[in-house]
Amino acid sequence: MDQLEQARVEINAIDKEMAALFERRMQAVNDVAAYKLAHQLPILDVSREQAVIRKNLEYLQDESLKPYFQQVLEMMMQVSRDFQKHKIGQRCVVYPGVEGAFSHIAAKQLFPEASLHQVYTFEEAFQAVECGEAEFGVVPFENSYTGEVGEVLDHLLYYDLHIQDVYDLKIQQNLLVLPGTDLADIKQVYSHPQAISQSRKFLDCYHWEVIPYTNTATAAKYVSETKDPSKAAIASGETAALYGLEILKEHINTSDQNTTRFIVISKQMRSFGNRFHILFTLRHDAGQLAKVMQLIAEYGFNMESIKSRPLHDQPWQYYFYVELDGNIADPHTADLLRALEKQCEKVKLLGAFNARKG
Ligand SMILES: O=C(O)C(=O)C[C@]1(C(=O)O)C=C[C@@H](O)C=C1
């Protein structure tokens, strides 16, 4: 046997073992798909995929093979997702805004195999999921620069829905114009108020009229339709391609850490992860909030975030949102929740998620 033949005999033997291992893996994936269908969980789990890749790369002895093995792992999980999609059927996911809006970009990344449908408002996304028209909704929750999306937080209090997942999308704002436009031609700039405030420093260098618009993608669409070179929009690069615009200035947001946290809303609550979030309301007496903070500290939970928002039906009264490090499945968390239920008027556990530390 020459060297080539010998190597091929070895490859054949390895492929045979891999075929058996592939069948075993797909049986496990089949169980995952059945669980995800029964519990209405999304197929893609980004944090799990990252963990699978990280762990498996550590098993390799030969460093130079790591990028190749990573490709194998990514492909294997793509196959796994295709198989699950076939088993579960197509999921319906809604997002607010138009094609090219950041919610659409987040929804595409979170649900690459789903059927995506746009709605006009955040509330329509909540309504579609609550009435069962859609299984999931992807809505913005918080921006690292401009803070929470208050309306979405309010809907979480009033709708009987939970947070199924949390996804951080790096946001890059760009100045979009009709092809051939110069900076000197621009007189008005259109965009969503959050995108405007994220790009404030850039905008302050010019004397343009800045006009708030429903969202970044509709602003880009409007500029494209007017065919007026004195108008520009602030939006994502993807939006430029969609509406035939040109990126005149890239990356105009003040902070390059600009990230928007999107949430996946669903009727089901996610129960695994290293962090969880709750909403609560209090009796309007002195020291109530301090008592809740004390309980959280006494039970040894690290609080990552706290926000307060006005209650719609009780002027000058507020509800609170907190994010705590810990596992919902841990009995200690159940103890804390019981203690909070005694202390608060209403407690709503929104769900768990995997937060990346640092
Ligand atoms: O563990 C899961 O949740 C799976 O669906 C399995 C699997 C995989 O094949 O390893 C596939 C898709 C997910 O994005 C993560 C991992």
The ligand as a Gaussian input file, in Angstrom:
#p B3LYP/6-31G(d) Opt

LIG

0 1
 O      -28.165000      22.949000      23.221000
 C      -29.051000      23.424000      22.515000
 O      -29.880000      24.261000      22.951000
 C      -29.194000      23.000000      21.116000
 O      -30.135000      23.365000      20.473000
 C      -28.094000      22.191000      20.500000
 C      -27.074000      23.042000      19.758000
 C      -25.927000      22.072000      19.348000
 O      -26.083000      21.449000      18.318000
 O      -25.003000      21.940000      20.134000
 C      -27.715000      23.647000      18.561000
 C      -28.276000      24.886000      18.559000
 C      -28.125000      25.822000      19.655000
 O      -27.885000      27.117000      19.183000
 C      -27.113000      25.400000      20.633000
 C      -26.581000      24.147000      20.627000

